């Protein structure tokens, strides 16, 4: 019991500051969703059942641009393939949860992955920590989306910088983990590819997807070379 209490406190301390940034991002989604004629209920239910900031914002942006449902679904699936890698990396740390592992898998996303990975490296498997972190982020995202949907067109997310909340937060989480040649090589390749793709076709929604699929290959090549050496 004392161990769970300590884990809960640790998870809250580490997750709550990030939850604020996630809430800002969620407000941005809620506002944009209503601006493309989502009802408040639809906007909130999408957050309840999807729980993916990047997927939801991309879907809203594509629908606003007149994209078809099939195109939206394909793009969202490709964009979130990274969650399969996240799940594989966290599998051992979540294994003690046994039958609850599938429930916890719903909470896998960028921020919970980073925090849980660091936690598992320090103390070993700890599904309870992950559950608390993911739960805090989930609640923050839903209520922020609700608030954003309620205020609708009364504010401009870009004017207030809410659209930057997610990339800035994730960058802050990412930088401390840039250790080792494979990781650094992946990051450098990703930056290079995104700049090239953006130069070739500015504003192309496939830039993130292609970069995410190609850049890790550079890290794998570097890792294999290190193993051979």
C-alpha atoms as one frame of an Amber mdcrd trajectory, in Angstrom:
protein
   0.000   0.000   0.000   2.804   2.434   0.943   4.601   1.603  -2.285   1.481
   2.360  -4.344   0.979   5.605  -2.452   4.544   6.661  -3.216   4.149   5.655
  -6.847   0.916   7.623  -7.112   2.555  10.730  -5.681   5.559  10.383  -7.980
   3.324   9.944 -11.024   1.255  13.010 -10.132   4.300  15.205  -9.575   5.787
  14.215 -12.921   2.570  14.200 -14.936   0.707  17.297 -13.748   3.068  19.887
 -15.297   2.796  18.101 -18.643  -0.961  17.814 -18.222  -1.155  21.614 -18.335
   0.516  21.662 -21.754  -1.695  18.802 -22.912  -4.748  20.742 -21.760  -3.648
  23.755 -23.801  -3.296  21.513 -26.831  -6.680  19.949 -26.101  -8.313  23.372
 -25.981  -6.854  24.081 -29.399  -8.381  20.871 -30.734 -11.776  21.665 -29.210
 -11.853  25.130 -30.750 -10.798  23.903 -34.183 -13.260  21.009 -34.076 -16.225
  23.326 -33.577 -14.909  25.639 -36.288 -15.281  22.772 -38.797 -18.845  22.237
 -37.561 -18.302  19.438 -35.051 -20.909  19.531 -32.310 -19.627  19.801 -28.742
 -20.685  16.203 -28.124 -18.891  14.927 -31.246 -15.696  16.802 -30.383 -15.666
  15.412 -26.842 -16.556  11.849 -27.853 -13.691  11.866 -30.340 -11.354  12.672
 -27.442 -12.928   9.979 -25.285 -12.581   7.194 -27.850  -9.513   8.271 -29.851
  -7.303  10.034 -27.264  -4.617  11.097 -29.740  -3.854  14.767 -30.118  -1.930
  14.449 -33.353  -4.538  12.172 -34.948  -7.452  14.339 -33.893  -5.933  17.613
 -35.065  -4.847  16.095 -38.368  -8.326  14.666 -38.878  -9.950  18.028 -38.139
  -7.538  19.873 -40.439  -8.084  17.407 -43.286 -11.859  17.527 -42.934 -11.681
  21.316 -42.973  -9.750  21.074 -46.238 -12.403  18.874 -47.795 -10.587  15.519
 -47.534 -12.614  12.324 -47.760 -13.218   9.999 -44.828 -11.008   7.263 -46.316
  -8.083   9.675 -46.728  -8.494  10.866 -43.161  -8.578   7.316 -41.783  -5.507
   6.249 -43.771  -3.515   9.293 -42.691  -4.469   8.869 -39.035  -3.517   5.184
 -39.071  -0.123   5.901 -40.649   0.493   8.791 -38.280  -0.116   6.603 -35.239
   1.869   3.559 -36.291   4.505   4.810 -33.855   2.224   3.685 -31.024   2.903
   0.070 -32.048   6.595   0.703 -31.428   5.784   2.427 -28.149   3.716  -0.574
 -27.091   6.474  -3.024 -27.940   8.987  -0.966 -25.967   6.689  -0.745 -22.916
   5.463  -4.353 -23.025   7.894  -5.663 -20.420   7.226  -2.776 -18.051   3.462
  -3.283 -18.266   3.560  -7.090 -18.150   2.784  -7.391 -14.384  -0.659  -5.886
 -15.071  -1.539  -9.191 -16.825  -5.119  -9.023 -18.147  -5.217  -5.254 -17.598
  -2.387  -4.742 -20.069  -4.846  -4.355 -22.936  -6.675  -1.626 -21.030  -3.439
   0.217 -20.296  -2.486  -0.009 -23.974  -5.222   2.534 -24.722  -3.202   5.135
 -22.801  -0.036   4.706 -24.863   0.960   7.968 -26.504   3.971  10.262 -26.666
   4.118  11.760 -23.165   3.142   8.605 -21.210   5.721   6.666 -23.235   8.549
   9.046 -22.361   7.709   9.190 -18.657   7.071   5.459 -18.351  10.268   4.553
 -20.212  12.318   6.624 -17.780  10.465   5.104 -14.833  10.917   1.518 -16.004
  14.649   2.075 -16.480  14.973   3.291 -12.892  12.717   0.905 -10.949  11.752
  -1.837 -13.387   8.187  -2.774 -14.447   5.590  -0.461 -12.928   2.163  -0.594
 -14.627   0.568   1.317 -11.754   2.758   4.343 -12.475   1.823   4.204 -16.146
  -1.880   3.919 -15.308  -1.785   7.028 -13.119   0.187   9.065 -15.667  -2.019
   8.027 -18.586  -5.149   8.642 -16.511  -4.096  12.185 -15.646  -3.356  12.971
 -19.279  -6.622  11.378 -20.413  -8.729  13.426 -18.010  -6.849  16.633 -18.872
  -7.326  16.013 -22.600 -11.070  15.331 -22.382 -11.921  18.317 -20.187  -9.693
  20.621 -22.232 -11.390  19.462 -25.431 -14.774  20.096 -23.809 -13.782  23.597
 -22.752 -12.336  24.370 -26.185 -15.487  23.114 -27.893 -17.707  25.199 -25.599
 -15.891  28.469 -26.300 -15.828  27.577 -30.008 -15.079  30.520 -32.261 -14.509
  32.961 -29.404 -10.747  32.523 -29.525  -7.975  31.868 -32.036  -5.621  29.040
 -30.893  -2.762  30.376 -33.034  -3.095  33.875 -31.586  -2.654  32.497 -28.076
   0.032  30.012 -29.102  -1.992  26.963 -28.013  -1.026  25.139 -31.209   2.588
  25.151 -30.023   1.843  23.481 -26.685   2.288  19.911 -27.929   5.476  20.294
 -30.041   7.173  22.399 -27.363   6.235  19.936 -24.612   7.368  16.915 -26.588
  10.634  18.630 -27.540  11.314  19.278 -23.850  10.724  15.590 -23.126  12.796
  14.450 -26.084  16.001  16.433 -25.583  17.165  14.649 -22.370  16.771  11.318
 -24.192  19.075  12.250 -27.069  21.884   9.978 -26.006  23.868   7.575 -28.150
  24.670   7.652 -31.837  21.550   5.743 -33.031  19.170   8.122 -31.260  21.034
  11.244 -32.330  21.304   9.895 -35.882  17.550   9.332 -35.987  16.867  12.862
 -34.728  19.256  14.496 -37.190  17.823  12.481 -40.078  14.295  13.451 -39.054
  15.193  17.152 -39.024  16.888  16.881 -42.415  14.006  14.967 -44.018  11.328
  17.286 -42.648  13.177  20.321 -44.006  13.614  18.688 -47.414   9.983  17.554
 -47.652   8.756  20.953 -46.528  10.962  22.640 -49.135   9.681  20.329 -51.873
   6.028  20.781 -50.944   5.227  23.239 -48.134   2.355  22.287 -45.869   2.193
  18.684 -47.087   0.443  16.590 -44.409   2.517  13.539 -45.436   5.773  15.161
 -44.273   5.388  13.975 -40.682   4.329  10.490 -41.747   7.186   9.964 -44.222
   9.740  11.404 -41.815   8.474   9.166 -39.019   8.725   6.085 -41.195  12.131
   6.800 -42.757  14.172   8.474 -40.005  14.217   5.455 -37.625  15.910   3.439
 -40.375  18.969   5.656 -39.995  19.104   4.851 -36.290  18.775   1.133 -36.993
  21.642   1.254 -39.496  23.880   3.054 -37.010  22.931   0.588 -34.267  23.766
  -2.420 -36.458  27.085  -0.868 -37.430  27.937  -0.395 -33.756  27.116  -4.059
 -33.074  29.411  -5.172 -35.904  32.239  -2.977 -34.649
